[in-house]
Amino acid sequence: MVQIAFNADADAALTALENDPSRAHLLDRVMDTLRLIGEEPKPAQVRQRRFQQLDVWGVAVKTANDDYLILWGDSTGETIIHYIGTDL
């Protein structure tokens, strides 16, 4: 398992989801995806999209009401979550 760090914006987005009971299902899906990234960030399941200019990977998180995206990178040797929010 790898250690995951969050930039300030991603951390704030995750905190906002945690504090919004109406989005509990979305939070569960986001947390499941973060666990997958932390367990083994190599599988295609968490590397759905490549953003080469930013040197990050994107993974979609969808629910009936939300299309979210998690952007993350590990080019520095540390796994960093850069964005959690509405799909670009």
C-alpha positions in Angstrom: 0.0 0.0 0.0 1.3 3.4 -0.9 0.9 6.6 1.2 -1.4 9.1 -0.5 -1.0 12.9 0.0 -3.6 15.5 -1.0 -3.0 19.0 -2.3 -5.0 21.7 -0.5 -7.8 21.9 -3.1 -8.3 18.1 -3.2 -8.3 17.9 0.6 -10.9 20.7 0.8 -13.1 18.9 -1.8 -12.9 15.7 0.1 -13.8 17.5 3.4 -16.7 19.2 1.7 -18.0 15.7 0.5 -17.5 14.3 4.1 -19.6 17.2 5.5 -22.5 16.8 3.0 -24.8 14.0 4.1 -26.8 14.3 0.8 -23.7 13.1 -1.1 -22.9 10.1 1.1 -23.1 7.7 -1.9 -20.7 9.8 -3.9 -18.3 10.0 -0.9 -18.4 6.2 -0.7 -17.5 5.9 -4.3 -14.7 8.5 -4.0 -13.3 6.7 -0.9 -13.4 3.3 -2.7 -11.4 4.8 -5.6 -8.9 6.4 -3.3 -8.4 3.0 -1.6 -7.7 1.5 -5.0 -5.1 4.1 -5.8 -3.5 3.6 -2.5 -3.5 -0.2 -2.7 -1.8 -0.4 -6.1 -1.7 2.6 -8.4 -0.6 0.6 -11.5 -3.8 -1.1 -12.7 -5.7 0.4 -15.6 -8.7 0.7 -13.4 -7.2 3.8 -11.7 -5.4 5.0 -14.9 -8.4 5.6 -17.1 -7.2 8.9 -18.6 -3.8 10.4 -19.1 -3.2 14.2 -18.9 0.4 14.4 -20.2 0.8 18.1 -19.9 0.0 17.9 -16.2 1.7 14.5 -15.8 -1.4 13.1 -13.9 -3.8 10.2 -14.3 -7.6 10.6 -14.1 -10.2 8.1 -12.9 -13.9 8.8 -13.2 -16.2 8.3 -10.3 -19.8 8.2 -11.3 -23.1 8.0 -9.5 -26.7 8.4 -10.6 -26.4 12.2 -9.9 -22.7 13.0 -10.2 -19.8 12.6 -12.7 -16.7 13.2 -10.7 -13.0 12.9 -11.5 -10.0 12.2 -9.4 -6.7 13.5 -10.8 -3.6 12.0 -9.3 0.1 11.6 -10.0 3.1 9.6 -8.8 5.9 11.0 -10.9 7.7 12.4 -7.8 7.8 9.0 -6.1 4.9 10.1 -3.9 1.2 9.5 -4.8 -0.5 12.9 -4.7 -4.2 13.6 -5.3 -4.4 16.8 -7.2 -8.2 17.2 -7.9 -11.5 15.7 -6.7 -14.5 17.3 -8.3 -16.8 17.6 -11.2 -15.5 15.7 -14.3 -13.7 18.0 -16.6 
